[in-house]
Amino acid sequence: MIQHIFSLLFLAVFIPVVSAAQGKPNILFISVDDMNCDSVGVYGSPLKDITPHMDQLASEGMRFEYAHVMVGNCYPGRNVMFSGRSSHSNLVEGFYAIRQPHYPHLVDLMKEGGYFTGIFGKESHTTPYYPYPWDLEMGEGVKKENHIKDAGSYYRMTAKGIAASEEADKPFCLLINISDPHLPFYRWSRRKEMEDPYIPSQLYTPEKIPVPGYLPDTPKVRKELAHYYMSVSRADDCLGETLRALTESGQADDTVVVFLSDHGMPFPLAKTCLYHHSTRTPWMVRWPGQIKPGIHDTEHMISALDLLPTLLDVAEIEHPNGLEGHSFYRVLKGKKQPELDHVIKEYNESSGRRRHPMRAVQSKQFNYIFNPWAAGGRKFQAAGQGTLTYQEMIAKAEMDPRTSKLLKQYDYRVVEEFFDIESDPDNLNNLIDDPKFQDEIANHRAILDQWMEKTKDPVHTAFQNREDLRYLDGFVEAQQAQAFRRRDVERERNLK
């Protein structure tokens, strides 16, 4: 209640009251969880018919070639999307609540703009604290067991949200967050098979699936990946059911549909990192009558940081102060925005409260990453280490030099990394010391430095002292101690 009152007071001061507007488009935001961009058919997956509904959606609107989320893990990344602020600005750097946010969230802004707001899936990961004052949590009372893998539930809950908005006589802003292909995969739960009643449209054998270049190609890795790709197929089934509910409601022509993945696949060197495949996302927007079908944007780079300002422009709602992204509304309308030529990325903390601060700037061709945590010989700790694939990397590293190199890159980084995405999309060949790239490295460092200064990033001092390994070591030690203190306070609060 205190948090809600705080939010209302904030809005009363900073945002003019807007009556429910007739004629505004509905907004249906759909996400999938832990899916690589290149797992999608239209984005280059070699697996036939893996994502027919995603491919169809792309053909009906605009898809972006150079789209990235800002953060390589879920809770912080989703809060970036719906606050319009980077993690260090909205203060949701890890898997913990901010009980008195100093900024409005998408929910607050849309409700003030006359929209009916609803959510299904990832409810506790989408807002700075939970529960949050949505008009409707469609899944209330649904047995979720943390992850919902039943495609039919997405049809029912989408229909429920649309019907509730009609009863309220308001346009809707609904968030449908599909659980797949987040673990547990179809018939696979962290290194072992399990029963699973929700069968995807496509089933794959380990021999038929592609293995990313940043993972070793072994039978055990292929087995785990096959379950991942079947879960991608099931995610597409869930998307199809969500869109079927929209079509059957009769409101599809009046609805903007936005689709993306929250970050890369849950394997080493993808999720919880800032490499190319960690953050690249399949981003599609369908807006009947406003966006021509079949547009493939290969000019602009868009970021999850840009989502909220864009949705506010679509809904004709005034921007609050403090948004850090760029609206790409003009791109949706067929215009050019030359300022959209790079994206900023950041990572701070795992779900286990382990601090591994990283910052990155990525252009179309290059990806520069700053890893202050790499000083002092720290070992990376994150979700990818819970996979069978990671255990296989450990087992094969002694005998296979290539696997040994992949494992070392995942477990132990260097302070600065620089990759040529055109020749090395898997980001395996660090060019930071290559004389031929020093001008580009300097340019990317300068962009990141300006961003960190502008947004008052607390990691900026570490970046300015990036050659002083003792300073970086102490900086990260202090951040880790602070994270553990926060964890202890949370535990004490939960015991009361």
N, C-alpha and C positions, 0 to 999 in steps of 0.2 A: 504493500500500500504506500509506504514512504517513497519507494522508487517511482511509483506511478504518479504520485503528487508532484514529485520533483520534475518529472518529464512534462507534466501539464504546465507547471510554472514556467519552465524553459520555453515551451511553445508559446505561451501567452506573451512573453516578452519579445521573442525573436521572430515569430511567424504570424502574419496577419491571418485572421480567421477567414476561411473561404467556405461558402455554402456549397452543398453538394451540387456539382455541375452536371447538367444533362448534356448528352452528346459526347462526353469524354470516352476514349476507348477503354475497354477492359484490359487488364494486364495479367497474363498467365506466365509466371516464371517457373521453369522446370530445370532442375539440376539432376545430374547423376553423381555418384560418389566414387572417387578414386579411379577414374577412367582416363587412360591416355588418349590424346587427340588422334594418334595414328591407329587406334583400335577401331575407328569409325570407317565404314566403307568409303564414303565420299572424301574422306581425308587420307585415303591410301591403304586401308587394310586389305591384305591379300585374301582374307577369308570371305568367301562368297556368301552374300545374303546375311552377314552378321548383324547389320543395323539397317534394315529396310525403312523403318519409320524415321530414323534420324536422316537418312538419305533423302527421303521424301520431303521432310520438313525443310531441308536445305534447298531443295529444288523449288520450293514454294515461296522463298524469300531471299534473304541475303545471308551469306556465310562469309566469315572472316578467316583469311589465311593466317594472319599474324595476330592472334588473340592470346592473351595470357592472363592467368590469375596472378595475384600479387604474392600469395603465401603458399607454401608447399604442404600445409596441413589444414585440417578441416575447420575447427572452431575459430581460430584467428582469421582464416581466409574468408569464411562466410560473414564474419563481422565487418571485414573490410568492405565487402560488396554492399552491405545494407546500411553502413554508416557513412560511406564516401570518404573515409579517413583511413590512413595506414595504421598498422597495428600499434606502432609506438605513439600514434596520436589518439586513437580511440581507447588505448590502454589494454585491449584484449590481446595480449601477446602469447597467451597459452590457453590451457583448458581450465579457465576459472572465470568467475563472475565479476563484473564491475557493477557494484550495487547502486551507485549514484553517478551514472554517466553524465557528462557535461555537454552532451550533444543529442540532437534528435535522431531517431532511427527511421528507417523506411516506414515502419508501422505508424509512427506518430505523424509523419509528413503526409502519408496517404490518407489517413483518417481525417486530418485537418483539411485535406483537399477534397473531401466528399466521397472517398472510396470506402467500400467494405473490404476489410482485410481478413485473410485466412491463411492457414498453413497446415501442411500435412508432411510429416517427416522432418527430422533434424531440428525439432522445436527448441531444444535446449542449447543447440549449437549456433543458432541464427541471430540471437539477440544478446546484448551485454549481460543480461541476467534473465533468470527464468523462475516462475512464469512471467510472461510479458503480456500487455493488454491488447492482444489481437481481438478482433470481433469474434473470430471463431477458430478454434483448433479442431480441424475436421476429424482428427484421429482420436479425440477424447473418448476414452472407454474402449478403444481398440487394443487387443492384446498384441503388443509390438515385439516383446523380447529383444529390445534394442534395435533390431533391424527388420524391416518389412520387405519380404521377397515375393509377395503374392501380387501378381499383376492386376488381378481383379480388384484388389483394395484401392488401387490408384484410380480406377474407373469410378468406384463408389464414392470415394472421398472427394474427387474433383466435382462430380455431380452434386454432392452434398453442399460444397462451397458455393457453387454457382446458384443453386436453388436458394440458399440462404441470402445471397446478395440480391436476388430477384425479390424475395420477400421484404428485404430492407429498402428496396427501390433505389439501389445505388449501383454504380459501376463497381466491378470487383478488381482487387489486386490480390491474387492468390499465389502462394509459393508451394509448389509440389516438388518435394525433394526425394528422389528415388534412391533407395539404399544401395542397390547394386551399382558397380561390381565390388563394393566394399566387402571385406571379409566379414562373415564367412562366405566363401564362394559357393556356387552350386555344388553340393555334395562334398564340400571341403572346408574344414575348420582348423586352421593353423597346424599344418603338417600331417593331417590325417583325414581320411574319408569319413563321411557321416551320411545319415539318412536325410533326404530333402524332398518334400512332396511337390515343390514348385519347379516344374520341368521347363527349361527354356526352349524356344523354338528351334534353336540350332545346338547340336551336340557335336563336340570335336574330340578326336583322339590325339594323344600327344605327338604322334608322328606327323600330323597335318598342320600344326600351328606354327606361326612365325616366332622366333626368339629374338628379342631386342639385342642390339649390338653391345649393350652395357651389362648383359647377363651371360653367364657361361651356357653353352648348349650341351646339356646332359639329360639323360632320361628323367631324372628326378625334377629338374627345372622344367622340362617340357610337361611333365605331369601336372605340376602346380599351375603352370601357365594355361594349360588346357581348361582347367576349372575356372580360371579368371576369364578366359574368352567366352566360355559358356555363360558366365555371369554378365558379361557385356551383352550377349544376346538377350538375356532375361531383362536387363535394364531397358533394352529397346522394346521388348514386349510391354513393359510398364509404361514407357512413353506412348506407345500405340494406344493403350487403354485410356491414358490421360487425355489424349487428343480425341479419341472417340467420344468421351464424355462431353468434351467441348463442342464437337460437331453436333451431337444429338441434342444439345441444349438450344441450338439455333443461334448461338452467339459467336460463332467462329469468325464471321465477317467483321465483327465489331471488336475483335480481341487481338492485341499485340502479344505474340508468343515469343519468349526469349528462352533459349536453351543453351546450357553449357555444362561442363564438368568442373567440380570444385578444385581438382588438381590431378596429378599424374597417378599411375598405377601403384599399388601398395607393395612395391618391390625395391630392393636396394638400388640407389642411384636414380630413383624417380621420386616417389613421395618423400616429403620432409627434406627435400633438397631444393636448390635453385637452378638446377640444370635445365636445358632446353625442354626436355620431356617432363620435367617436374611441374612446370607451370603452363605449358602450351595447352590450350583448351579448344574443343570444337564449339565455336560460338555461332549461333544462328538466330536470326530475327525474322519472323513472319508478321507482316502487317498488311492485310488485304486492302487494296485500294491506295496504299501509300508506298509500298515497296514492290517493285516489279519482281516477278518470280525469276529465280535462277541467277541472281547476281552473286558473283564471286569477287569479293573485295580483296585485292592483292596489293593495295597501296598503303593502307593505314594500319598502324599498330594500336590495338585497344587493350585496356587493362580492366580487371575487376574493379579497380578504383574508379573507373569511369561509369560503372553501371548505374549507381544511384543518380548522379546528375542527369544521365540520359533518360532514365525513367521519369524523373521529375519534369523534364521537358516534354516528354510524351504526354504526361498527365496535365500539363500546363500548370504546374505548381512551382511557386517561387523557391529558389535555392536558399537554404540557410547559410549563414556565414560558416567558414571553416572547411568547406569541401575541398579536397585535394586533387580530385580527378578532373578530367575534361569530359563534358558531354559530347558524344558523337552523334547527336541528333541530326546535325546537318549532313553527315555521311549517310544516314538512313534515308534522307531526303534527296540523295543523289549529288550532294555537294562534296567539295574536297576540304580537308582540314590538314594542312601540311605540318602543323605542330604535333600531330600524332605519328611521330617517327621513332619512338622508343618507349619502353616500359621500365618502371622501377619495381624491384622485387625485394621482399624481405622475409626472414624466418628468425624466430627467437627461441621458442621453447616447445618441447615435446609434451605429450599427454602425461608423461612421467615426471614432469617438472625439470627436465634436464635442459640447461641453457646451452645453446649452440648458435649464438647470434651470427647472422649472415645478411649481407646486403648485395644487391646486384643491379646492373643496368643492362638491358638487352636491346639491341637494335636489330634490324632485319638480318644482318650478317654476323654480328658478334655478340658474345655474352661475357661480361666482366663480372666476377664474383669476389667479394671481400669476406674472408672467413677469420675474424679475430680469434675465434675459439680454437683454431688450429695451432696457435702458439702454445708451447709447453707440452706438446706431445699428447694432447687429449684424444681419447677415442670417442668417436661419434656414437650416440645412443638414441635410437628412434625405432619406429614401428617396423621398418624393414627387417630388423634383426629377429623378428618373431616368425619369419617365413622359413619354409623348407628350403627355399632357394638360397637364403643366407647360410644356412647350415651346410648346404652342398658346396657353397663357395669356400667355406672354411676347410671342408674335407678335401677339396680338389686343389687348394692353393699350393700345397707343397710340391705337387707333381706337375702342375700346369702353370707356366709363367704368365700366360694371359690372365687366367683366373686370379693369380696372385696379385697382379697389377690392379685388376678391378676391385678386389677386396681391400687393398691398401688405399685406393682412392676413396672408397666408401667409408672406411674406418678412420683414416687419418688424412686430412686435407693439408694443403699449404695455405698460407695467408691470402694469397691472391691467385686467381685463376682467370684465364682468358681463352676463349674458344672461338674458332671460325665455324659458324653454324653451317655455312654452305658446304664446306668440305668435311665437317665433323659434327653432324647433328646430334650424335650421342654424347658429345662433350667429353671425350676421352684423351685428347691431345692438348695439354696445357701449353699455351704459347706465350706465357707471361714474360719469359726471358728472351723471346725471339726478337732479334734486332729489327726484322722487317715489319713488326707490328707495333712498335713503340709509339708512333703517332696516334694510332687508333686507341691504344691503351690509355694514353694521356687524355684523349678526348672523352673516353668513357669514364675515366676517373673524375674528370672535371664535371661531367653531368651529375654523377653521383654526389660529389662534394657539394654542389649547389643545391641539390635536392635535400640533402641531410641538413644543411644550414637553414634552408627555407622552412623545413618542417620541424626544426628543433629536435632532430633525432639524437637521443642520448648516446648512440653508437658513433656519432660524428667525431668525438674526441679520440676514440680508438682508431678511426680511419685516418685522422690527422697524424697519429703516431704509429702508423702501420708498420714502420720499419723497426720499431722498438719492441722486440718480442717480450721482454720483461714487463713492459707497460701493458701489452695486450693480455698477458697471462694474468696479471693482477686485476685488470678490468673485468675479465670473464669470471674470475674467482669471486669478485664482489657481486656480480650479477647472479651467480649460482647461489651464493649465500642468501641473497635477497629472495630468490625463488623458494628456497627451502623454508625460510621464515614465513613466507606467505602461505605455503602448504601447511605448516604447523598451526598457524592461526585458523585456517579453514577447518582443520581437523578438530580443534578445540571448539569452534563455533558449532560444528555438526554434532558434537557430543552433548551440547547443552539442550 
